[in-house]
C-alpha cells in the first residue's frame, strides 16, 4: 500500500504547477513522507476500531497530515 501511495504522491507533485515536470522518485524526497505515514498508522493500529467508516476517516486525516 505504501508504495502505491508514494508513487501517486510523486505523480501528483509532477503536475503540481499545472504542467508536467519530471521528478525523481528517491529516498531523500520520500522517506519523510514514509516515516510520517508509518508513525500515524502505528498510532491508529494501537487504537484500532471495528468501525470501517471511522477507519476510512482516520486514513484520510493521516494522508492530509503527511502529504
Secondary structure by P-SEA (a helix, b strand, c coil): caaaaaaaaaaaaaacccbbbbbbbcccccaaaaaaaaaaaaaaaaaccccaaaaaaaaaaaaaacc
